[in-house]
């Protein structure tokens, strides 16, 4: 009878894995099925349920219900569950539940599980100090049009960009860059409104110029170190930007019809970044170092959440701090880091929409020439 019950419960879990989150909405009790499998034969439970944790086998919503059925004593008794929890740390939906289970392990058992799972804690990019250049004229060269070269060379200096003989010039380059960025974003936002694209923030799509020095000080204190000069200049000159669409859509026939689905540029304000960092600080309080979250904030929502805020913010672009370099590193789950200025350049050269590609002839691509005409290089 116990074997039959276990098989029935496994069938429920298998159905949920195949059907995904929709099966949960239809009332399939995944947690009850998992608990039943575990209660009937705890030593063999991991073997019966392990296949659900293989990459691509089951959606996160199903795995979350399984993890909720695995209590901390079982994780302590079976190292395989500890490893499964360690691997689940990389999934934003599973991280909290998995971390709770791992907290109840001893240091040695937890470290062993993290090592077996190959968990690597994210950290801000290393910025080694390069030799100080004997001569430099970065600002003059930037003003003459060597935009990409100047940013590349400043980036190669690493933490040396903070040297007393260089930092003011590097900061001036960052401010000059963001003046051009602001001009471009204001032009794009005005064109979008003119042609019927309803900006979520209306006339506030591009933020206000602010004296961000106090906020930057609070961010650096919370993060434990420096904010990259590019990001500090953006918050000073631009403030924030949100080109996502409101509830309305551009009228049919408009060159901007469909643009809302092309990953509109959104960059948070310094205030929003500070709030994110404060949440991380609070969540890390009292945790072992191996289980703390990196000091990071969401630069903006994920592409899906920009279209539908109710869809869930599964993989937002993030910036890790502290970072003494000239340019911030923007990270999206599963992809390589991208310099913040390059991220802005990529978005603005696509009319403010990161996924817009004229060659693909997708939604809104007809409006790309109009949006990019007359933009300032930066």
FENHU-V790788 format. One record per backbone hydrogen bond with DSSP energy under -0.5 kcal/mol. NH is the residue of the N-H (numbers start at 1). CO is the residue of the C=O. Records with the same first field share a line. If there is no record, write none. Layout:
NH = CO + CO
//
This chain:
5 = 1
6 = 2
7 = 3
8 = 4
9 = 5
10 = 6
11 = 7
12 = 8
13 = 9
14 = 10
15 = 11
16 = 12
17 = 13
18 = 14
19 = 15
20 = 16
22 = 19
23 = 20
24 = 20 + 21
25 = 21
26 = 22
27 = 24
28 = 23
30 = 28
33 = 29
34 = 30
35 = 31
36 = 32
37 = 33
38 = 34
39 = 35
40 = 36
41 = 37
44 = 41
45 = 41 + 42
46 = 42
48 = 44
49 = 45
50 = 46
52 = 49
53 = 50
54 = 51
57 = 54
58 = 54
62 = 59
63 = 59
64 = 60
65 = 61
66 = 62
67 = 63
68 = 64
69 = 65 + 66
70 = 66 + 67
71 = 69
75 = 71
76 = 72
77 = 73
78 = 74
81 = 78
82 = 78
83 = 79
84 = 80
85 = 81
86 = 82
87 = 83
88 = 84
89 = 85 + 86
90 = 87
91 = 88
92 = 90
94 = 91
95 = 91
98 = 94
99 = 95
100 = 96
101 = 97
102 = 98
103 = 99
104 = 100 + 101
105 = 102
110 = 106
111 = 107
112 = 108
113 = 109
114 = 110
115 = 111
116 = 112
117 = 113
118 = 114 + 115
119 = 114
121 = 119
130 = 128 + 157
141 = 137
142 = 138
143 = 139
144 = 140
145 = 142
146 = 141
147 = 145
150 = 146
151 = 147
152 = 148
153 = 149
154 = 150
155 = 151
156 = 152
157 = 153 + 154
158 = 155
159 = 127 + 128
160 = 157
161 = 158
162 = 159
163 = 160
166 = 163
167 = 163
170 = 166
171 = 167
172 = 168
173 = 169
174 = 170
175 = 171
176 = 172
177 = 173
178 = 174
179 = 175
180 = 176
181 = 177
182 = 178
183 = 179
184 = 180
185 = 181
186 = 182
187 = 183
188 = 184
189 = 185
190 = 186
191 = 187
192 = 188
193 = 189
194 = 190
195 = 191
196 = 193
197 = 192
198 = 196
199 = 197
200 = 244
202 = 199
204 = 201
205 = 202
207 = 205 + 240
210 = 236
212 = 210
216 = 212
217 = 213
218 = 214
219 = 215
220 = 216
221 = 217
222 = 218
223 = 219
224 = 220
225 = 220
229 = 325
230 = 326
232 = 228
233 = 229
234 = 230
235 = 231
236 = 232
237 = 233
238 = 234
239 = 234
240 = 238
241 = 267
242 = 205
243 = 265
246 = 198
254 = 251
257 = 254
259 = 256
261 = 258
262 = 259
265 = 352
267 = 241
268 = 299
273 = 269
274 = 270
275 = 271
276 = 272
277 = 273
278 = 274
279 = 275
280 = 276
281 = 277
282 = 278
283 = 279
284 = 280
285 = 281 + 282
287 = 284
291 = 288
292 = 288 + 289
296 = 294
297 = 319
299 = 297 + 317
300 = 317
306 = 302
307 = 303 + 304
308 = 304
311 = 308
312 = 309
314 = 312
318 = 331
319 = 297
320 = 329
321 = 295
322 = 226
323 = 226
330 = 328 + 338
331 = 318 + 329
335 = 332
338 = 330
340 = 328
343 = 339
344 = 340
345 = 341
346 = 342
347 = 343
348 = 344
349 = 345
350 = 346 + 347
351 = 348
352 = 347
353 = 347 + 350
354 = 263
355 = 262
356 = 262 + 353
360 = 357
361 = 357 + 358
362 = 357
364 = 257
365 = 362
367 = 255 + 364
368 = 365
371 = 367
372 = 368
373 = 369
375 = 372
//
